[in-house]
Amino acid sequence: MRVVLKVGSHVLSENGAIAKERMLALVELIAQLQKSGYEVILVSSGAVAAGYTQLQLDRSSVANKQALAAIGQPLLLKMYQEKFARFGVICSQVLLSADVFDSRKATKHAKVAVDTLLANKVVPIINENDTVSIEELVFGDNDRLSAHVTHYFDAEMLVILSDIDALYDKDPNRYKDAKPRAVVTHISQEELEAEHTPNNEFATGGIVTKLQSAHFLMTHHRKMFLTSGFDLSDVKSFLIDGEHKGGTLFLN
């Protein structure tokens, strides 16, 4: 079974630097998934945070973010390489821009490369090429990219490891009786078009790009699982033990 794991910058970074312990836990999870028979594609944010450890530019400027991504991308890969090596796993870097999926020919070439890596038990680490493609820097934190990777590279499921541990029936920061939704089979137009507020991931708009990704996959008869990237016990239970303890499963 082929799955895409997407990890966002909120999970991978802490106090302006890469959260190395969380990165190691993620790498260990991927090694465990490989042993369980999964083919794993990783879509990873974190290039800007890695770049910021070397050069403290003002991150409110998109141009500065592009420069930080250019500095940080090789650093991020080096960190992954060192951690994967502990488990005897080879990883690779695949930089894509969103328009790859606008061309059937370009998509096919990218898929052949990813298929070959997976056939040789190499983990492809995909990121949007932020130096030339700014959409991820402004909007989606790789949510949209990971949904397209899941569909076009023929994975059965996208797993988003986030600072949100599930989709709730209302904002859990404001309502103590908010309850997580275990399974979602329909997303309303109102939810899909809510205002995007990336500074508060739990606010209605903060989860919009994740809901849009889920909707895209559901319309293509693929699944998405939203769960915590800070505590990996729910994703391990779901993928390795086949038990749905926490997190939200989106399916058609």
LINCORKA-V763169 format. One record per backbone hydrogen bond with DSSP energy under -0.5 kcal/mol. NH is the residue of the N-H (numbers start at 1). CO is the residue of the C=O. If there is no record, write none. Layout:
nh = <NH;NH>
co = <CO;CO>
//
This chain:
nh = <3;4;5;5;6;6;7;7;8;11;12;13;14;17;19;20;23;24;25;26;27;28;29;30;31;32;33;34;35;36;37;38;39;40;41;41;42;43;43;44;44;45;50;51;52;53;53;54;55;57;59;61;65;66;67;68;69;70;71;72;73;74;75;76;77;78;79;80;81;82;83;84;85;86;86;87;88;89;92;94;96;96;100;101;102;103;103;104;107;108;109;110;111;112;113;114;115;116;117;118;119;120;120;121;122;123;124;124;125;126;126;127;129;130;132;133;134;138;139;141;143;146;147;148;149;150;151;152;153;154;155;156;157;158;159;160;160;161;161;162;162;165;167;168;169;174;175;176;178;181;182;184;192;193;194;197;200;203;206;207;207;208;211;212;213;214;215;216;217;218;219;220;220;221;222;223;224;225;226;227;227;229;230;232;234;236;237;238;239;240;241;242;243;245;248;249;250;250;251;251>
co = <39;157;3;41;4;159;5;43;161;8;8;9;17;14;12;18;19;20;21;22;23;24;25;26;27;28;29;30;31;32;34;33;1;38;3;39;124;5;41;42;126;7;46;47;48;49;50;51;51;55;57;58;61;62;63;64;65;66;67;68;69;70;71;72;73;74;75;76;77;78;79;80;81;82;83;84;85;84;123;125;94;127;97;98;99;99;100;102;103;104;105;106;107;108;109;110;111;112;113;114;115;116;117;118;117;90;40;122;92;42;124;94;96;128;129;129;132;134;135;136;140;142;143;144;145;146;147;148;149;151;150;2;2;223;4;158;225;6;159;160;227;163;181;166;179;171;171;174;175;167;180;249;188;189;191;195;197;200;203;203;204;205;207;208;209;210;211;212;213;214;215;216;217;218;217;156;250;158;248;160;225;162;162;230;231;232;233;234;235;236;236;237;237;243;226;182;224;248;184;249>
//
